[in-house]
């Protein structure tokens, strides 16, 4: 929302336009409160002379005030989130401009951050679009009160419009599909297309004297890694842990300090990330795939992550959090052990329940399950949905 202000009219013109705007749209009062300090500051600066810099500390305070007002406006005017989206990241507009020259039959948005872009392109070109939600964006960081106030309304506004106009919507688990249908009152439940890798045949490798446990994926807060590292001190001595993936250097240093304090430096290895195309083959060198995820949001509760299927494709025994979607598949295919809570003690209890005969049984079951849990099977659903839309 932008008010047309004449540069030659002075402050009287500014307040006249503002008054008219508020009378026409009472919700604009919040916008006025957010913008007015900046308007006045620019007028004062021009009056005093451009050579006098506006104090940085005042500018920062005004920026913070604007953010607070934006949060307030989101709470009383949810549709404002559609406008906020384009200010979240300047790359969104750049992606839109780069995509415009391409004339296609169908646009597919992956994750909510690309949904408004696909919507605009589809409208301009007179074609349809689909939406792959990937994760449960509207509940992704629901454990944070600030996120619920400042980010969730934006995501909800974008998704509500986007799903309503999409030819179809997909997500990665049944729990996420049910939640999206509930939140947005959808007449048709999103289709479930799981994040599985392409099938690649791996050979069975019997478990040796040393048992190697792997966590691979983004190395970041909120993934239970601190508790996993502390738990190694309670593991049987034949177990060793490798943490592999991209990490912020300061966060990685914190994990390394935890390993030192827990006395497990020799049993925990921090490994560099490997290319996506090599994830499964490199994981096959291990015995157990580990993922201890806290259940602090519905996004986590309904998670069905890539690594679950990558571990399975690699022929590993699984040791994962007892969360409904992972638990259902793990039990159906008899793939491993469940972690009851994300604490060092509970993680260690699950790991220590694994003996070599059990690990070898789970490995064989994983190799069998991989023939079903692969992208050749899952990807067909996406192609069929696109084809059906084009036929219509």
PEGI-V634712 format. One record per residue. N is the residue number from 1. RES is the residue in three letters. D_CENTER is the distance of its C-alpha to the mean C-alpha in whole Angstrom. Layout:
n->N res->RES d_center->D_CENTER
n->N res->RES d_center->D_CENTER
//
This chain:
n->1 res->UNK d_center->29
n->2 res->UNK d_center->32
n->3 res->UNK d_center->35
n->4 res->UNK d_center->38
n->5 res->UNK d_center->40
n->6 res->UNK d_center->43
n->7 res->UNK d_center->44
n->8 res->UNK d_center->48
n->9 res->UNK d_center->48
n->10 res->UNK d_center->47
n->11 res->UNK d_center->45
n->12 res->UNK d_center->47
n->13 res->UNK d_center->46
n->14 res->UNK d_center->42
n->15 res->UNK d_center->43
n->16 res->UNK d_center->45
n->17 res->UNK d_center->41
n->18 res->UNK d_center->39
n->19 res->UNK d_center->42
n->20 res->UNK d_center->42
n->21 res->UNK d_center->38
n->22 res->UNK d_center->38
n->23 res->UNK d_center->40
n->24 res->UNK d_center->39
n->25 res->UNK d_center->35
n->26 res->UNK d_center->35
n->27 res->UNK d_center->31
n->28 res->UNK d_center->32
n->29 res->UNK d_center->34
n->30 res->UNK d_center->30
n->31 res->UNK d_center->30
n->32 res->UNK d_center->33
n->33 res->UNK d_center->33
n->34 res->UNK d_center->30
n->35 res->UNK d_center->32
n->36 res->UNK d_center->35
n->37 res->UNK d_center->35
n->38 res->UNK d_center->34
n->39 res->UNK d_center->37
n->40 res->UNK d_center->39
n->41 res->UNK d_center->38
n->42 res->UNK d_center->39
n->43 res->UNK d_center->42
n->44 res->UNK d_center->43
n->45 res->UNK d_center->42
n->46 res->UNK d_center->44
n->47 res->UNK d_center->47
n->48 res->UNK d_center->47
n->49 res->UNK d_center->47
n->50 res->UNK d_center->44
n->51 res->UNK d_center->45
n->52 res->UNK d_center->44
n->53 res->UNK d_center->40
n->54 res->UNK d_center->38
n->55 res->UNK d_center->37
n->56 res->UNK d_center->34
n->57 res->UNK d_center->34
n->58 res->UNK d_center->34
n->59 res->UNK d_center->32
n->60 res->UNK d_center->29
n->61 res->UNK d_center->30
n->62 res->UNK d_center->30
n->63 res->UNK d_center->27
n->64 res->UNK d_center->26
n->65 res->UNK d_center->28
n->66 res->UNK d_center->26
n->67 res->UNK d_center->23
n->68 res->UNK d_center->24
n->69 res->UNK d_center->26
n->70 res->UNK d_center->23
n->71 res->UNK d_center->21
n->72 res->UNK d_center->25
n->73 res->UNK d_center->25
n->74 res->UNK d_center->21
n->75 res->UNK d_center->23
n->76 res->UNK d_center->26
n->77 res->UNK d_center->25
n->78 res->UNK d_center->22
n->79 res->UNK d_center->22
n->80 res->UNK d_center->22
n->81 res->UNK d_center->18
n->82 res->UNK d_center->19
n->83 res->UNK d_center->21
n->84 res->UNK d_center->19
n->85 res->UNK d_center->16
n->86 res->UNK d_center->19
n->87 res->UNK d_center->19
n->88 res->UNK d_center->16
n->89 res->UNK d_center->16
n->90 res->UNK d_center->19
n->91 res->UNK d_center->18
n->92 res->UNK d_center->17
n->93 res->UNK d_center->21
n->94 res->UNK d_center->21
n->95 res->UNK d_center->19
n->96 res->UNK d_center->21
n->97 res->UNK d_center->24
n->98 res->UNK d_center->24
n->99 res->UNK d_center->23
n->100 res->UNK d_center->26
n->101 res->UNK d_center->29
n->102 res->UNK d_center->27
n->103 res->UNK d_center->29
n->104 res->UNK d_center->27
n->105 res->UNK d_center->28
n->106 res->UNK d_center->24
n->107 res->UNK d_center->21
n->108 res->UNK d_center->18
n->109 res->UNK d_center->14
n->110 res->UNK d_center->11
n->111 res->UNK d_center->8
n->112 res->UNK d_center->9
n->113 res->UNK d_center->10
n->114 res->UNK d_center->13
n->115 res->UNK d_center->14
n->116 res->UNK d_center->17
n->117 res->UNK d_center->18
n->118 res->UNK d_center->19
n->119 res->UNK d_center->20
n->120 res->UNK d_center->23
n->121 res->UNK d_center->23
n->122 res->UNK d_center->24
n->123 res->UNK d_center->26
n->124 res->UNK d_center->28
n->125 res->UNK d_center->29
n->126 res->UNK d_center->30
n->127 res->UNK d_center->28
n->128 res->UNK d_center->25
n->129 res->UNK d_center->21
n->130 res->UNK d_center->19
n->131 res->UNK d_center->15
n->132 res->UNK d_center->12
n->133 res->UNK d_center->10
n->134 res->UNK d_center->8
n->135 res->UNK d_center->6
n->136 res->UNK d_center->8
n->137 res->UNK d_center->6
n->138 res->UNK d_center->10
n->139 res->UNK d_center->10
n->140 res->UNK d_center->6
n->141 res->UNK d_center->9
n->142 res->UNK d_center->12
n->143 res->UNK d_center->14
n->144 res->UNK d_center->14
n->145 res->UNK d_center->17
n->146 res->UNK d_center->17
n->147 res->UNK d_center->13
n->148 res->UNK d_center->15
n->149 res->UNK d_center->18
n->150 res->UNK d_center->16
n->151 res->UNK d_center->13
n->152 res->UNK d_center->13
n->153 res->UNK d_center->16
n->154 res->UNK d_center->15
n->155 res->UNK d_center->12
n->156 res->UNK d_center->14
n->157 res->UNK d_center->17
n->158 res->UNK d_center->15
n->159 res->UNK d_center->14
n->160 res->UNK d_center->18
n->161 res->UNK d_center->20
n->162 res->UNK d_center->18
n->163 res->UNK d_center->18
n->164 res->UNK d_center->21
n->165 res->UNK d_center->22
n->166 res->UNK d_center->21
n->167 res->UNK d_center->23
n->168 res->UNK d_center->20
n->169 res->UNK d_center->17
n->170 res->UNK d_center->15
n->171 res->UNK d_center->12
n->172 res->UNK d_center->12
n->173 res->UNK d_center->14
n->174 res->UNK d_center->17
n->175 res->UNK d_center->16
n->176 res->UNK d_center->13
n->177 res->UNK d_center->16
n->178 res->UNK d_center->18
n->179 res->UNK d_center->16
n->180 res->UNK d_center->15
n->181 res->UNK d_center->19
n->182 res->UNK d_center->20
n->183 res->UNK d_center->18
n->184 res->UNK d_center->19
n->185 res->UNK d_center->22
n->186 res->UNK d_center->22
n->187 res->UNK d_center->25
n->188 res->UNK d_center->23
n->189 res->UNK d_center->21
n->190 res->UNK d_center->18
n->191 res->UNK d_center->19
n->192 res->UNK d_center->17
n->193 res->UNK d_center->16
n->194 res->UNK d_center->15
n->195 res->UNK d_center->13
n->196 res->UNK d_center->17
n->197 res->UNK d_center->18
n->198 res->UNK d_center->22
n->199 res->UNK d_center->25
n->200 res->UNK d_center->26
n->201 res->UNK d_center->29
n->202 res->UNK d_center->29
n->203 res->UNK d_center->33
n->204 res->UNK d_center->33
n->205 res->UNK d_center->34
n->206 res->UNK d_center->35
n->207 res->UNK d_center->34
n->208 res->UNK d_center->37
n->209 res->UNK d_center->38
n->210 res->UNK d_center->35
n->211 res->UNK d_center->32
n->212 res->UNK d_center->28
n->213 res->UNK d_center->25
n->214 res->UNK d_center->22
n->215 res->UNK d_center->18
n->216 res->UNK d_center->16
n->217 res->UNK d_center->13
n->218 res->UNK d_center->11
n->219 res->UNK d_center->14
n->220 res->UNK d_center->12
n->221 res->UNK d_center->13
n->222 res->UNK d_center->12
n->223 res->UNK d_center->12
n->224 res->UNK d_center->16
n->225 res->UNK d_center->17
n->226 res->UNK d_center->20
n->227 res->UNK d_center->22
n->228 res->UNK d_center->22
n->229 res->UNK d_center->24
n->230 res->UNK d_center->26
n->231 res->UNK d_center->26
n->232 res->UNK d_center->28
n->233 res->UNK d_center->31
n->234 res->UNK d_center->32
n->235 res->UNK d_center->31
n->236 res->UNK d_center->34
n->237 res->UNK d_center->35
n->238 res->UNK d_center->35
n->239 res->UNK d_center->31
n->240 res->UNK d_center->29
n->241 res->UNK d_center->25
n->242 res->UNK d_center->24
n->243 res->UNK d_center->20
n->244 res->UNK d_center->19
n->245 res->UNK d_center->16
n->246 res->UNK d_center->15
n->247 res->UNK d_center->16
n->248 res->UNK d_center->17
n->249 res->UNK d_center->21
n->250 res->UNK d_center->21
n->251 res->UNK d_center->19
n->252 res->UNK d_center->20
n->253 res->UNK d_center->24
n->254 res->UNK d_center->23
n->255 res->UNK d_center->22
n->256 res->UNK d_center->25
n->257 res->UNK d_center->27
n->258 res->UNK d_center->26
n->259 res->UNK d_center->27
n->260 res->UNK d_center->31
n->261 res->UNK d_center->31
n->262 res->UNK d_center->30
n->263 res->UNK d_center->33
n->264 res->UNK d_center->31
n->265 res->UNK d_center->31
n->266 res->UNK d_center->33
n->267 res->UNK d_center->30
n->268 res->UNK d_center->27
n->269 res->UNK d_center->26
n->270 res->UNK d_center->23
n->271 res->UNK d_center->23
n->272 res->UNK d_center->22
n->273 res->UNK d_center->19
n->274 res->UNK d_center->20
n->275 res->UNK d_center->20
n->276 res->UNK d_center->18
n->277 res->UNK d_center->21
n->278 res->UNK d_center->22
n->279 res->UNK d_center->20
n->280 res->UNK d_center->22
n->281 res->UNK d_center->25
n->282 res->UNK d_center->25
n->283 res->UNK d_center->23
n->284 res->UNK d_center->26
n->285 res->UNK d_center->28
n->286 res->UNK d_center->27
n->287 res->UNK d_center->28
n->288 res->UNK d_center->25
n->289 res->UNK d_center->21
n->290 res->UNK d_center->20
n->291 res->UNK d_center->16
n->292 res->UNK d_center->17
n->293 res->UNK d_center->14
n->294 res->UNK d_center->15
n->295 res->UNK d_center->15
n->296 res->UNK d_center->14
n->297 res->UNK d_center->12
n->298 res->UNK d_center->12
n->299 res->UNK d_center->9
n->300 res->UNK d_center->10
n->301 res->UNK d_center->13
n->302 res->UNK d_center->13
n->303 res->UNK d_center->10
n->304 res->UNK d_center->12
n->305 res->UNK d_center->11
n->306 res->UNK d_center->12
n->307 res->UNK d_center->14
n->308 res->UNK d_center->16
n->309 res->UNK d_center->18
n->310 res->UNK d_center->18
n->311 res->UNK d_center->20
n->312 res->UNK d_center->22
n->313 res->UNK d_center->23
n->314 res->UNK d_center->24
n->315 res->UNK d_center->26
n->316 res->UNK d_center->25
n->317 res->UNK d_center->26
n->318 res->UNK d_center->23
n->319 res->UNK d_center->22
n->320 res->UNK d_center->19
n->321 res->UNK d_center->18
n->322 res->UNK d_center->20
n->323 res->UNK d_center->17
n->324 res->UNK d_center->19
n->325 res->UNK d_center->17
n->326 res->UNK d_center->17
n->327 res->UNK d_center->21
n->328 res->UNK d_center->22
n->329 res->UNK d_center->22
n->330 res->UNK d_center->23
n->331 res->UNK d_center->26
n->332 res->UNK d_center->27
n->333 res->UNK d_center->27
n->334 res->UNK d_center->28
n->335 res->UNK d_center->26
n->336 res->UNK d_center->26
n->337 res->UNK d_center->26
n->338 res->UNK d_center->23
n->339 res->UNK d_center->23
n->340 res->UNK d_center->24
n->341 res->UNK d_center->22
n->342 res->UNK d_center->20
n->343 res->UNK d_center->23
n->344 res->UNK d_center->25
n->345 res->UNK d_center->28
n->346 res->UNK d_center->26
n->347 res->UNK d_center->24
n->348 res->UNK d_center->28
n->349 res->UNK d_center->29
n->350 res->UNK d_center->27
n->351 res->UNK d_center->28
n->352 res->UNK d_center->31
n->353 res->UNK d_center->32
n->354 res->UNK d_center->31
n->355 res->UNK d_center->34
n->356 res->UNK d_center->35
n->357 res->UNK d_center->37
n->358 res->UNK d_center->33
n->359 res->UNK d_center->31
n->360 res->UNK d_center->33
n->361 res->UNK d_center->33
n->362 res->UNK d_center->29
n->363 res->UNK d_center->29
n->364 res->UNK d_center->32
n->365 res->UNK d_center->30
n->366 res->UNK d_center->26
n->367 res->UNK d_center->28
n->368 res->UNK d_center->30
n->369 res->UNK d_center->26
n->370 res->UNK d_center->25
n->371 res->UNK d_center->27
n->372 res->UNK d_center->26
n->373 res->UNK d_center->22
n->374 res->UNK d_center->22
n->375 res->UNK d_center->20
n->376 res->UNK d_center->24
n->377 res->UNK d_center->24
n->378 res->UNK d_center->20
n->379 res->UNK d_center->21
n->380 res->UNK d_center->24
n->381 res->UNK d_center->22
n->382 res->UNK d_center->20
n->383 res->UNK d_center->24
n->384 res->UNK d_center->26
n->385 res->UNK d_center->24
n->386 res->UNK d_center->24
n->387 res->UNK d_center->28
n->388 res->UNK d_center->28
n->389 res->UNK d_center->27
n->390 res->UNK d_center->29
n->391 res->UNK d_center->32
n->392 res->UNK d_center->32
//
